[in-house]
């Protein structure tokens, strides 16, 4: 008989009585606004828009669940095509 697998648990939100750092809260809000800004766009357009509004390559990669090298390569290809 195969061993039973444990169900994956989703990370829970912090309890209401646990204070969240102000910086972390602002970062979360900024990330949510950024993702809503690029909703419905293609991956390349998302990368271009997010970097244009000031997110670093690492931040864009984290937001889009991509590797930083993938984001850098997409930006390079976009810049090369623009010239």
Residue pairs with C-beta under 8 A, 6 or more apart in sequence:
14 20
31 63
34 50
34 53
34 55
34 63
35 63
37 49
37 50
37 53
38 45
38 46
38 49
38 50
41 49
43 64
43 66
43 74
44 74
44 77
44 78
46 60
46 64
47 60
47 64
47 71
47 74
47 75
47 78
48 74
48 75
48 78
50 59
50 60
50 63
50 64
51 57
51 60
51 71
51 75
55 63
57 68
57 71
57 72
57 75
58 68
60 66
60 71
61 67
61 68
61 70
61 71
64 71
